[in-house]
Structure formats: structure tokens, C-alpha cells
Amino acid sequence: MRRNSITFLKYVVVAIIILALCPLAIKFLMGGKRIEEEYVDAGRGMPFAPRIQRDSDVVQMNQKSTERKKIDWHDYKKIAEEAAKTGPGEQGAAVFLTSDEEKQKDELYKVNGFNAYVSDKISLHRSLQDIRHPDCKSKKYWNHLPNVSIVVPFHNEHWTTLLRLVYSVTERAPKELLHEVILVDDYSTKKFLKGELDEYMAKHFNNVKVVHAEKREGLIRTRLLGAKHATGEVLLFLDSHVEANVNYLPPLLDPIAEDYRTVVCPFIDVIDFENFAYRAQDEGARGAFDWEFFYKRLPLLPEDLEHPAEPFRSPVMAGGLFAISTRWFWELGGYDPGLDIWGGEQYELSFKLWQCGGTMVDAPCSRIGHIYRKFAPFPNPGVGDFVGRNYKRVAEVWMDEYAQYLYDRRPHYKNIDAGDLTEQKAVRDRLKCKPFKWFMDEVAFDLVKVYPPVEPPPMAWGEIRNAAADLCIDTKFKGGDQNFGVEPCVKDGKGGGEQEFEFSWHKDIRPKKRTVCFDVSTSVQKAPVILFNCHGMGGNQRWKINPRTKQLYHPISAQCLDCDTGNKELFMNPCDETKDTQKWKVENINQTAIIHEWGLPR
């Protein structure tokens, strides 16, 4: 009897164990199937799918899905330590040189295109002001985020700017999210960027790799080289002269954790090339382009302005700084390897990610400062019009009938050999990508209002002659950020220069066939007029012709264009109808268009 009881109890125990384990086994098997299916069919709306699928991943992903919650990723101890720092450049402040130091900066300036002497005076661990919107400081992100490989291409980068980049991205990132930093050397000639750099990184970091190209590759293929060495779940591409600001990483990864086909760009702040002051560029705009493929910006939509800490959709990336899941990057074919050196890569990636089922957003709570060089310190290794060839490759693969608008403005592109496009067109076919018209209608829907494919004719054009003396406005083929004045008129047979202008339908004034515009950035008396890249958004570049008084009125400063005929200077002054120096004769005017479209100044 006792033996039977013991036997019975054994069966009961076994039965209980089986009953307990069955649901777990079923859940495990079903869960494994679900995760695997998500990995195959894209996993939209689910937690980030791992790069390599293993049994342990299935358990981990199931565990993560039940524990997902939003948390605060800020490192408050680090933030407090940085807030207490003082010294040259700390808190992102400008650094000014003494007169003796000014004499020593030139050699470093020539080889870098920025004031490297100032960079050397600043700590490699310098602090930055937190200039994010206040809402960012309380924003939370998913507790389970994918890890990241930061890919940094460089060629002959200055030592301290490169090291400051590495320290900023490593010290301001949660350790569990930063898988590795990959520095990709595009065949630099500076000796310290060879063995010395490798030794420094090996000594001071355990997650920083240095990869050296065997020949000069150019920016695009160097990025690709870095991506091929990366093993993280997300690729974060950065330029080699940037500094990451507080808590920059979670805002870039959070949208990707929601949908691996989302590409995320940080807000790009400005590090002054002269004094290394850190400042905001703006508080957000959507990336765009004109039909010559100049990068442009569109204003934020009203619904985006209502939520200043939330990511917003953007049609086109600026190019150098963005995060993309490794899986999505390679599903898209990476960068087109046929693109040479630089140029067009941001359009190629932006168009195909949107047309092939992805999304791109800018993350206002991720801010990274960038040094915009004063000039390019080294020549490009490309031969011929490599940028035009790149543009044609992008247009032929992704833009369909809209490519003609690019060719209308750049007719010589039609004769450029774009090379073999078979692989790129195969990517489009494989991913069943949408036509470019869909992109224009659904993503860049308001671009044509600012940059129409077929531009209306100018409202006025020709020389602009002053009434006080036979002198004409002359921009002398100058570039951006340069001022200009008046000179003897070319059409009078006196000298030469650049004296043909257009009053475009954007209501700006620009040298004929160029994309720099008259720009006034201050309202003070005798404010200078400079050339600045045309943006088509009015503001500093908005002008009105007064057909009655012949004045050129600048609404935002409420002043009129004036000149000193003796010194041949051009500037702004309070409007005075009696002053001949404020009266200008534009050679050709569509009077009806001027009166109807521009109206009269108040």
C-alpha cells in the first residue's frame, strides 16, 4: 500500500511538472517563430530586431517586450561635473588669442581650414552649454535601446579636434549603448594619424578602432569602409570635427527602437571656425533641395512647432550626421559604391529610404556641434566633374521623370557617363520602391512652392544703376559672406565686373545665373549688404522695388539701399525719398508684376 502511494505521488509530481512546463515550452516555440518572422518581414512597430538571430536572442527579446518602459537616460553626475568646469572654451565659450598668439596661428589655419591653434588651447574634455529645448530635459526614452557603432571618416584631421570628438561621444553616451567607435582614415598624410593614433586609442579606449584605407577613397567610400567593419546594431555616421552635447544618443536610438526603418538626424549646431564658440544654428528646419541639387531647408510644419522636443519628419538629410540601423542600411544597399568622393550621397540615401518604405526624422533633443571650415584645406582626389556624375547616378535611378528638371538647369549632365546602374536599379526593384512622384506628393509636398521645377521668370533684371552717379552695383563674382559695392558701369564701356542681376520670383536679388543673394542681417544704420546662399524664404533676403520712388526697400530692417559714391560703398540707411543715392534704375522691370506681387513699402 505504501509502495502504491509512493508510486502515485511520483506520477502526480511528474504530471505537475509537465503541466507547468508546457505553457513555457509553447510560449518559447511560438515566441521563437514570432521573432523570426518579424526579422524576416521587417518588424515594423516592434522592439529593435537583433542583428544576428540566436536562441538566447529570442528569450531576451521576449523578456524585453514584457519589460519595455520609458526611462530617464540623463547622467546627472556627469552633467553636474561639467557644469562646474572653467577654463578656455569651457561651457562652449569662445577663445580669443593674444596678439602674439595671433601671429602663430596662420600655419595651422592653412592646413586645417579652421583655427587649430585655438583648438589646441581647449581641453579635450571640454564642457558645453545645454542648449536643448527645456522639454528635452524631462523627456524619457525606451529602456531597451539598440547599441551603436559610431563611424567617423577622416582625412588629415587635426589631432585635438579628432580626439575631442572621441572623448565627447564616449563620455556623453551611456556605456551600455555605445558598442564601438570606428575611426576610418582616408589615407591621411599626417604622420600622427598613423601609428601614433592607433597607439593612443589602444592605450586610452577599449572600444575605439582605427581602420586605415589602403588608398585615397573619398568621403563616401570611406564611410562604406567603416560600415563594413561595424558590428553594432545601429550605425551613427559623424564627421571628424564635431562635439556631441548632453544625452545626445538616446534621442537618436529611440525612434529606431520603434521601427528599424527609421533614420534619425541630430540637430547640427555650429562650432565657430575662428574661436570655437558653440552655438545653435537654428531651432529646426526640414531638409530639402532645389533643382540644381543645392541643399535647402524648409520651415517646420505647424504641428511640429507645437511639440518642440519631438522628432519631426524631414525629406532630405544634410548628409554627414545621422543614425541608421545596420540592418536597414544594408537592406538599402548602403551607399551607392559608384558615387565618387563626395556629392549627392545624401540625396541618394534620402530618396531611397523614403521611396523604399522607410522614414526619416530630425531629433531636436540630440544636438551635435560641427565646425564648418572657412575653406577646404586640401584638394579633392576626384577627376573631372565627379559631383555631376554622382548627381546623374542619383537622378537616373531614383527621380524618374523629375530628373529632367535637373538637366534643364545643368544641360551638360546629359552628356556625362553615369556608369553602370544595374545594381542600383536592382535595389529599387527588389524593395518594390515607390516612384519619385510619390516622394514629391507625400514627403516633400511643399517643396515645389518654394523651389518650383519650372521657375517663373524674374520680375526685373539687368544692371542696377544709381541715380546720384553713373555707378552700378557690382558683386565682382564674390562668394558667400562677402560684401560688395558700386563701380563704373560695364555697359558704359568702363571696366568689367558682375553687374547683371535678377529680382527673382522669390523676391530676392541675385547675380544672374548664381545662387547667392543680397542679404542684410542687421537693422543698424549703414548696415552692410553681403552675398549669402539664397534660401528662398524671405527674411534677410526679401526686397521690394518702389516703382514710384525707385528705392530698393528691405522690409525686415525697414531701410533702403544706399551708397557712398565717393568710397563706392553699399549699405542700408533709413529711407529718404529726397536722396539720389537711394534711387536705383533697374534696367528691365515687369511693372505689373512688381506692383501686383511686391506692392509698395509703407
Protein Blocks (a to p, Z undefined) as FASTA:
>chain_A
ZZmmmmmmmmmmmmmmmmmmmmmmmmmmmmmmmmmmmmmnoopoiacddfbdcfklmmmm
mmmmmmgccddfbdfklmmmmmmpgcehiahiacdddfklmmmmmmmmmmnopafklmmm
pcfkbccddfbdfklmmcccdfbdcddddddddehiafklmmmmmmmmmmmpcfklmmba
cdddehiabfklmmmmmmmmmmmpckbccdddfbdebjmlmmmmmmmmpcbfbdcdddfb
dcddehklmmmmmmmmmomkbccddddddddfklopacdfbecdaddddfkopacddddd
fklmmmmmbccddfbdfklaccddfklmmmnopaafkbghiahjlmmmmmmmmmnopacd
ddfkbccdddddfbdfbdcfbecjfklmmmmmmmmmmnmmmlmmmmmmmmmlmmpcebja
klmmmmmmmnopacfklmmmmmmmmmmmmmgfbacddfbecjdddfkbccdddeklpaeh
iacdddddfklopajddfbdcddfkopacdehiabdcddfbfbehiacdddddehlgmjl
bccddfknopacdfknopacdddfklopacdddddfklmklpccdfbacfklmmmmnopa
ZZ
